[in-house]
Amino acid sequence: MSTLTKLALGMMGRLRPKPVRGEALAQIALPAAHKEGGMPLMEALGKRRSTREFAPAELPLPLLSDLLWAACGVNGPDGLRTAPSALDAREVDLYVALPSGAYLYEPDAHVLSLVVSSDIRRVTGYQDFVDDAPLDLILAADIGRMRLAPVAQRESFAAVAAGAISQNVYLFAAANGLAAVIRAWIDREAIAEALGLTHDQHILLSQTVGYPRG
Ligand SMILES: Cc1cc2nc3c(=O)[nH]c(=O)nc-3n(C[C@H](O)[C@H](O)[C@H](O)COP(=O)(O)O)c2cc1C
């Protein structure tokens, strides 16, 4: 769908998901992530880039597993994660929009739990590539988990935590020859509606990841 069509549908509140392709499993158990090796950090930093042309091929499950662990997986005792969060509130949830449905990444169990059995990729942003790229991540903050943080700072704390997750994804993508782009040009209401989020949950950003086109 073109950006213009998306903008028009968005203005009418009619930017809607599509039926899923394949079966929407209630839970996807992710294989254990590979936590060693890979491209040296300085090399990955040298390659990090925003790219907006994606091949439609889906990411194999082991690669998706590694990507999600890199984003905000558990890497320490008591569920501590690869990305920081103020007061360890862990308020940023990572939703995973796949052709087969929209899932919540649950870092403690390292599983994907089905949220809606629709293909919501095209709802995750106004840019046309989001419809067909194999993976759109949605970063949403649950403000209800931030009761210890000063009210005036909750928004910026959550944005910083989301930025850290997003950079983890960018570096993973760079190290694995994937294309990625973080996106703030999104219809937050449409995404929240598609995911059935509560009032406490604020959509922050989306991020598309996939194989580069060509
Ligand atoms: C908060 C934020 C929001 C962004 N929103 C978008 C967006 O909506 N669409 C997009 O294509 N790129 C978006 N970008 C990516 C920037 O355009 C990109 O980072 C910038 O052009 C620099 O390019 P580089 O990331 O390749 O270094 C965003 C970046 C940030 C940090």
The ligand as a Gaussian input file, in Angstrom:
#p B3LYP/6-31G(d) Opt

LIG

0 1
 C       13.817000       8.888000      16.905000
 C       14.057000       8.517000      15.464000
 C       12.992000       8.458000      14.601000
 C       13.168000       8.067000      13.259000
 N       12.070000       7.926000      12.465000
 C       12.236000       7.471000      11.214000
 C       11.092000       7.204000      10.409000
 O        9.948000       7.388000      10.808000
 N       11.303000       6.721000       9.162000
 C       12.555000       6.482000       8.664000
 O       12.663000       6.037000       7.515000
 N       13.661000       6.724000       9.414000
 C       13.532000       7.194000      10.671000
 N       14.626000       7.380000      11.475000
 C       15.967000       7.058000      10.949000
 C       16.747000       8.312000      10.602000
 O       16.204000       8.900000       9.444000
 C       18.222000       7.926000      10.392000
 O       18.746000       7.412000      11.587000
 C       19.045000       9.105000       9.919000
 O       18.681000       9.499000       8.620000
 C       20.536000       8.800000       9.943000
 O       20.808000       7.655000       9.120000
 P       21.543000       6.360000       9.706000
 O       20.661000       5.763000      10.764000
 O       21.710000       5.448000       8.542000
 O       22.841000       6.800000      10.285000
 C       14.481000       7.789000      12.783000
 C       15.569000       7.881000      13.667000
 C       15.361000       8.216000      14.989000
 C       16.532000       8.279000      15.930000

